[in-house]
């Protein structure tokens, strides 16, 4: 299966190199959309839990990069649903801009390898998404018992993470990853700001963390964040 349950009403969809997420509450909220052309994989995955594309009522994008926002325009056009993103990234998503340059690679062999194998020639544009409704940090969204928008810049200026407060689940986006262990993402717009963001996010109350890249942490996630990102 390309879709797996994280907790009741929250699912992760694997799109290969990147994950997106579903929250099932009065219709489906799709968090991130993968690369352009990912809509069929997403829709097929939904069928595994008895859902249909028309059950998707809104899209929330954690940030502007094409591996997260790439299919948003086509899904929005097909389903006629709203798309949300932090105001800072929303301005570029509306224009189809997928990357702010320069992006700085994290030090080490693994980041070097992944960058050169998969990311060096990656596209930097997406189809424009319009309209995009702007979100702000600390906004509480009326999904489940409340989903807190955490402005978490560094990977991108307008990056957001989403905290399901009662459920204690963090959808972290790309502030970090969990491929072969919890670690920094491969690229950041501002690595110094990103490290500070990770320290701040670790202070929130979450037991589970889900990532754009890699496997979820299903227990003790904020403690692991605090230990890793000192």
C-alpha positions as MATLAB code, in Angstrom:
seq = 'XXXXXXXXXXXXXXXXXXXXXXXXXXXXXXXXXXXXXXXXXXXXXXXXXXXXXXXXXXXXXXXXXXXXXXXXXXXXXXXXXXXXXXXXXXXXXXXXXXXXXXXXXXXXXXXXXXXXXXXXXXXXXXXXXXXXXXXXXXXXXXXXXXXXXXXXXXXXXXXXXXXXXXXXXXXXXXXXXXXXXXXXXXXXXXXXXXXXXXXXXXXXXXXXXXXXXXXXXXXXXXXXXXXXXX';
ca = [
       0.000    0.000    0.000;
       1.123    3.546   -0.785;
      -1.018    4.900    2.045;
      -0.631    4.086    5.718;
      -2.457    5.177    8.822;
      -0.482    7.325   11.255;
      -3.313    7.662   13.746;
      -7.085    7.572   13.375;
      -8.039   10.037   10.610;
      -4.428   10.859    9.627;
      -2.650    9.112    6.753;
       0.688    9.313    4.966;
       0.827    8.783    1.199;
       4.172    7.777   -0.254;
       4.804    9.317   -3.669;
       8.270    7.828   -3.979;
      10.806   10.479   -3.045;
       8.305   12.576   -1.097;
       5.300   12.099    1.174;
       2.007   13.902    1.375;
      -0.628   13.590    4.080;
      -4.384   13.285    4.484;
      -6.485   14.443    7.420;
      -9.986   12.952    7.343;
     -12.397   15.329    9.063;
     -15.586   16.611    7.408;
     -13.982   15.750    4.086;
     -10.300   15.364    3.381;
      -7.521   17.902    3.812;
      -4.560   17.154    1.551;
      -1.237   18.397    2.922;
       1.257   18.818    0.078;
       0.792   17.366   -3.393;
       4.130   15.971   -4.578;
       5.783   16.630   -7.914;
       3.767   17.653  -10.976;
       1.757   14.684  -12.188;
       1.348   13.120   -8.732;
      -2.418   13.476   -8.670;
      -3.071    9.961  -10.029;
      -0.893    8.386   -7.314;
      -2.717   10.409   -4.668;
      -6.153    9.513   -6.003;
      -5.244    5.827   -6.327;
      -3.977    5.803   -2.738;
      -7.253    7.285   -1.520;
      -9.156    4.373   -3.020;
      -7.260    2.060   -0.648;
      -9.081    3.681    2.290;
     -12.423    3.904    0.525;
     -12.149    7.559   -0.454;
     -12.528    9.383   -3.767;
     -10.839   12.488   -5.203;
     -14.040   14.479   -4.698;
     -13.664   13.876   -0.951;
     -10.666   16.261   -0.947;
     -12.026   19.619    0.195;
      -8.836   21.676    0.571;
      -5.056   21.637    0.094;
      -2.480   22.996    2.525;
       1.065   23.427    1.222;
       3.940   23.398    3.687;
       6.093   25.361    1.219;
       6.642   26.313   -2.389;
       9.109   23.661   -3.630;
       8.008   21.614   -6.669;
       8.194   18.282   -4.826;
       5.543   19.590   -2.412;
       3.487   22.062   -4.470;
       3.996   20.617   -7.952;
       0.594   18.978   -8.439;
      -1.416   21.620   -6.590;
      -2.502   23.573   -9.666;
      -3.860   20.532  -11.477;
      -5.656   19.171   -8.414;
      -7.141   22.588   -7.667;
      -8.349   22.944  -11.245;
      -9.834   19.455  -11.300;
     -11.632   19.636   -7.962;
     -12.247   23.395   -7.652;
     -10.962   23.519   -4.070;
      -9.053   26.129   -2.057;
      -5.280   26.014   -1.626;
      -3.578   27.437    1.466;
       0.060   28.358    2.140;
       1.967   30.784    4.337;
       1.669   34.307    2.969;
       5.409   34.542    2.216;
       5.480   31.466   -0.009;
       1.952   31.983   -1.332;
       3.123   35.042   -3.284;
       5.540   32.881   -5.274;
       3.262   29.846   -5.574;
       0.742   32.094   -7.338;
       3.444   32.914   -9.913;
       4.667   29.347  -10.373;
       8.014   30.089   -8.728;
       9.205   26.893   -7.049;
      12.562   27.839   -5.525;
      14.248   30.848   -3.962;
      17.907   30.951   -4.846;
      20.431   30.332   -3.531;
      19.737   27.077   -1.731;
      22.587   25.916    0.510;
      23.457   22.232    0.795;
      23.913   20.690    4.228;
      27.455   19.493    4.868;
      28.345   15.811    4.709;
      28.622   12.933    2.256;
      24.964   11.869    2.360;
      23.596   15.340    1.504;
      26.212   15.610   -1.250;
      25.220   12.229   -2.664;
      21.467   12.849   -2.604;
      21.889   16.313   -4.083;
      24.028   15.089   -6.968;
      21.934   12.001   -7.696;
      18.463   13.533   -7.490;
      18.423   17.287   -6.979;
      21.122   19.008   -9.015;
      18.961   19.304  -12.126;
      15.567   19.417  -10.435;
      13.014   21.811  -11.856;
      12.503   25.138  -10.134;
       9.108   26.119  -11.542;
       5.564   24.858  -11.087;
       2.228   25.644  -12.644;
       0.880   28.829  -11.036;
      -1.733   28.196   -8.367;
      -4.313   30.958   -8.137;
      -5.909   31.719   -5.823;
      -3.812   30.751   -2.835;
      -5.235   31.748    0.537;
      -2.566   33.073    2.895;
      -1.933   31.501    6.295;
      -0.049   33.053    9.206;
       2.046   31.578   11.957;
       0.156   30.530   15.119;
      -3.144   30.421   13.244;
      -5.478   27.690   14.501;
      -7.273   25.873   11.705;
     -10.698   24.285   12.359;
      -9.618   20.756   11.446;
     -10.123   17.902   13.931;
      -9.737   19.480   17.384;
      -7.534   22.258   15.999;
      -4.459   22.312   13.773;
      -1.846   24.902   14.710;
       0.129   26.592   11.924;
       3.777   26.861   12.967;
       5.781   29.262   10.829;
       9.036   27.324   10.534;
      11.393   29.195    8.178;
      14.832   28.120    7.064;
      14.139   25.512    4.412;
      12.014   28.194    2.804;
      11.074   31.629    4.084;
       7.406   30.743    4.185;
       7.686   27.154    5.353;
       5.016   25.954    7.779;
       4.676   22.878    9.926;
       1.298   21.741   11.212;
       0.622   20.596   14.763;
      -2.453   18.527   15.523;
      -2.559   19.728   19.097;
      -4.879   17.254   20.797;
      -3.498   14.320   18.812;
       0.108   15.475   19.429;
       1.115   14.898   15.810;
       3.532   17.204   13.990;
       3.522   17.310   10.197;
       7.003   18.751    9.861;
       7.326   19.266    6.120;
      10.990   19.757    5.254;
      12.375   21.407    8.386;
      14.245   18.099    8.712;
      13.914   14.524    7.464;
      14.029   10.959    8.705;
      15.832    8.932    6.060;
      18.085    6.489    7.860;
      17.653    8.551   11.014;
      16.491   11.990   12.079;
      18.657   14.651   10.468;
      18.791   18.003    8.715;
      17.257   18.397    5.271;
      19.521   18.344    2.228;
      18.988   21.999    1.307;
      18.079   25.194    3.132;
      17.598   28.807    2.119;
      18.996   29.836    5.503;
      20.749   27.069    7.465;
      21.306   29.238   10.548;
      17.634   30.174   10.742;
      16.682   26.547   10.088;
      18.671   25.352   13.114;
      16.954   27.915   15.321;
      13.585   26.855   13.928;
      14.258   23.230   14.822;
      15.095   24.207   18.408;
      11.848   26.158   18.645;
       9.709   23.423   17.106;
      11.161   20.893   19.557;
       9.522   22.868   22.386;
       6.023   22.015   21.143;
       4.094   19.093   22.592;
       4.080   16.294   20.028;
       4.607   12.579   20.324;
       4.565   11.732   16.607;
       6.357   13.521   13.774;
       5.787   13.031   10.046;
       8.125   14.271    7.327;
       8.128   15.191    3.685;
      11.028   12.798    3.257;
      11.480    9.606    5.245;
       9.548    7.595    7.776;
       7.444    8.962   10.633;
       8.639    8.957   14.235;
       5.822    7.235   16.084;
       6.942    7.768   19.690;
       8.912   10.357   21.660;
       9.331   12.616   18.654;
       9.745   15.985   20.393;
      12.310   14.491   22.774;
      14.218   13.147   19.784;
      14.049   16.591   18.135;
      15.395   18.226   21.299;
      18.255   15.733   21.551;
      19.216   15.937   17.888;
      18.852   19.640   17.216;
      20.553   21.212   20.246;
];
